């Protein structure tokens, strides 16, 4: 919908006989009172970037996985952080039946399971778990956003 305003031509005499004329002009106006054909300046907003993409090294944190299996010959951890590879992330036996590995992970939630001698197990120490499509459960690890007080 376009509105228009018309200014009619009039002549006004001045005391010295000079004439001031007004010309007829038609201005189309948009619905908000601005000329409909006026160029609009839109400022492009920068894309929203995840903190992990802007500062990836600030978000990676060392996570320690432990699993107690004194009789085991091999223990691995598989999860979303290693594309569920059952042999990509081995744990080391500490000699007392405890198996340990350290991973650097960005903040977020990760589902995972331990693979002990080829069999898949939940983490008995995990506070969270979710159902998986194999009629079992996956353990859930939540890595919080790292809080830094100094960026030196």
N, C-alpha and C positions, 0 to 999 in steps of 0.2 A: 504494500500500500504506500503510495507516494502522495505527500501533501505539497501544495505549492502556495507561494505567497506572491501577490502582485502589488507593485508600487505604481500608482498612477502618475502620469506626467502632470505637473502643475508649473505655473509660472508665478514668480513673486517679483514685484517691482521694488527696487531699492530707491531710497531718496534721490540718488543721483541719476536715476534712469537705467542703471545697470540691471541686467536680467540674470536671474539664477534659474536654471532649468533642471528639472528632474526627469530622467528617462525612465521608461517602463522597463522593469526587469522582472524576470520570472526565475525564482530559485526553487528547485525541487528540494524538499526536506524529507529525511527519513523519519521513521516513527519516533525517534528519540530527539528530534529537533536538530539533527546534524544533516548537512547536505548529503543526499543519497549517493552521489557519485564522488564524495570526498574520499581520497585515499586513506586507507586505514593502516596504521603502523602496528603490526603485531610483533611483539618481542618474543623470540624463541627462548623457551626455557631450556637450560641444560638438562640432559637426561639424568635421571636419578641413578646414582651409582651405589652399589652395595659397598659397605665399609670394607668388606673382605677383598673387593676388587681394587679399591683405592689404596688400602694399606694392608696388603696380604701378610706381610711379615709381622705386623702388630697383632694379628688375630691368631696365628698359629700357636698352639700350646702343646706342651709335652703331656701326653696321656700315658699312664702306666696301666697295662693290663696284667692281671695275675690270675692264675688258676691252680688250684690244688689237685694234683693227680699223681700220687706217689708211685703207682704202678705203670704209668703211661710211658710209652717209648717216644711219642711225638705229639706235640700240642701246637695248634695254630689258631689264629683268630681270623674269622672271615666276616665281612660286613659290607655296608654301603661304602665305606672308605677305601676298600680294595676290590670293588666289583664282585664281592662274594667269592673270591678265590680261596679255595680251601687249603692252598699250600703257599700262598704269597707272603704271609706274615707269620713266621714261626716264633714260638716262645722258647726261651732258654731255660733249661732245668737248673735251679739254684743248688741242687744236691740234696735238698731236704724234702723233695716232692712238690715244691712250689715252682711253677713255671711263670716266667716274666718276659714282657717285651715293652718297649717304649715306642710310641708313635707321635708325630707332630700332626695335629688336626686343627682345622679352622673351627670357629664357633658354629654350632648347629646341633641337630639331633642325628644320631646314627644308630641304625639297627645292626646287631651283630650276634654271632654265636661262636663258641669255641669248637674246634674240631680236634678230638682226642682219639688218636689211633684210627682215624677214618670215620668216627662217629660224632654226630653233631650234638652239642649240649648248650643249654642256656647258662648264663653267668649266674651262679647262686648268690653273688654279692650285689647284683644289679637291683636297684630300687624300682625300675620300670620294665615292663615287658608289653609286647603287642602280639596279637595273633598273626601267624604267618599262613600262607596258602597250603602248607603241608600238614595241617592239623596239629601244629605245635605252636610254640611261642618264640619270638626273637627278643633278646635283651635290648634295652634302649640306653644309649649313652648320651647325655646332654653336656655339650662343651659350651660353657658360658662365654660371652664376649669378654675378652681380656680387658681389665681396667688398668690403665697406665696413668701414673701421676706425672711422669716426666718423659719427654720425647727426645732426650739428648742422645 
